[in-house]
Amino acid sequence: MGDFDGKRILVTGATSGIGAATAEAFCRAGCAELIVVGRREDLLQEKAKAWSDKYGCDVAAVVLDVGSRPDIEGITVDHPNLFDVDILVNNAGLALGRDPLQEGELDDWEAMVQTNVMGLLYMTRAVVPHMLQKGSGHIVNLGSVAGRWTYPGGGVYAATKAAVVKLTEGLRMDLLGKNIRVTNIEPGMVETEFSLVRHKGDAAKAKAVYADTRPLRPEDVADTILWACSRPPHVNVQELVLYPTDQAHVGQVHRAPN
Ligand SMILES: NC(=O)c1ccc[n+]([C@@H]2O[C@H](COP(=O)([O-])OP(=O)(O)OC[C@H]3O[C@@H](n4cnc5c(N)ncnc54)[C@H](OP(=O)(O)O)[C@@H]3O)[C@@H](O)[C@H]2O)c1
């Protein structure tokens, strides 16, 4: 009997990076039913089909902007059991821009807060009543080392990830005694589409972020998430900081050109 046999798992932001690696890892580990969420419909459908074909897992693709309250409320009315899951991975998130605060783009700020903070809250609020009814569940939030230590031009993104620290702590307190676990996974540098999104499609700038160093791979974070979710039921991994060996702090990266 595997750790995820019979489990229904929902991963947000599953079209790329950490979310895609985590969704695939849950399928590989034998979860019964996986719901994957993202905004890029074709990519989401394609990945869901590939995982389902490869691992025989029942994978449902749900196109959803986690930061849209009307979309989440609408889908809850149409599919009342959609959010009845055993594990929620609140992974969807993004950074936009590296401008100093005094020059920041308001649209960027709003997108980061709406997705990284409000999206996490909306999704959590949608699943928790089902978990309470069942008397079990696990919510895994994707924070970041930026939630603990900020860097120039990263203040707003860091603030959204600092909010994840507090929301994880607060949820743990509010759910104490209800047998629902809450975990904050806080990675350092992971090579995904994250920097391409942050630099708005500028591939050269995105590539420079990972140049001459060994960042984490999305699969490393997925492994960590599955490890946290497969601890015995009396163990709650509350927060976990995961750096690549070549990074000691948000702004301190060892680079060695080949
Ligand atoms: N990469 C890093 O160095 C790093 C470090 C620490 C923490 N993190 C965190 O890890 C999480 C995953 O990031 P990643 O590195 O894997 O980046 P990524 O490759 O850009 O993946 C982000 C995912 O989030 C989805 N997403 C973004 N906004 C969304 C929205 N409003 N609604 C639904 N889905 C949305 C994207 O899909 P669509 O575009 O299809 O919607 C994509 O699947 C984020 O929370 C990020 O802050 C990343």
The ligand as an ORCA input file, in Angstrom:
! r2SCAN-3c Opt
* xyz 0 1
  N      11.697     29.124     -9.181
  C      12.140     29.558     -8.030
  O      13.332     29.912     -7.905
  C      11.218     29.593     -6.829
  C      11.805     29.723     -5.562
  C      10.992     29.755     -4.439
  C       9.627     29.664     -4.581
  N       9.072     29.537     -5.816
  C       7.594     29.463     -5.903
  O       7.248     28.211     -6.465
  C       5.985     28.319     -7.102
  C       6.080     27.732     -8.498
  O       6.970     28.506     -9.271
  P       7.890     27.903    -10.418
  O       9.284     28.255    -10.077
  O       7.554     26.504    -10.683
  O       7.482     28.872    -11.629
  P       6.799     28.582    -13.054
  O       7.562     27.535    -13.793
  O       6.632     29.914    -13.683
  O       5.381     27.983    -12.656
  C       4.365     28.773    -12.103
  C       3.045     28.058    -12.286
  O       2.009     28.845    -11.672
  C       0.949     28.971    -12.591
  N       0.211     30.197    -12.323
  C       0.711     31.463    -12.252
  N      -0.283     32.327    -11.980
  C      -1.425     31.590    -11.887
  C      -2.782     31.909    -11.630
  N      -3.167     33.175    -11.414
  N      -3.698     30.907    -11.604
  C      -3.327     29.636    -11.828
  N      -2.045     29.267    -12.060
  C      -1.119     30.246    -12.110
  C       1.593     28.911    -13.965
  O       0.700     28.397    -14.930
  P      -0.143     29.245    -15.986
  O       0.742     30.314    -16.517
  O      -0.526     28.205    -17.013
  O      -1.307     29.740    -15.207
  C       2.679     27.864    -13.733
  O       2.145     26.570    -13.881
  C       5.605     29.793     -7.066
  O       4.718     30.006     -5.991
  C       6.938     30.483     -6.788
  O       6.757     31.722     -6.145
  C       9.831     29.487     -6.949
*
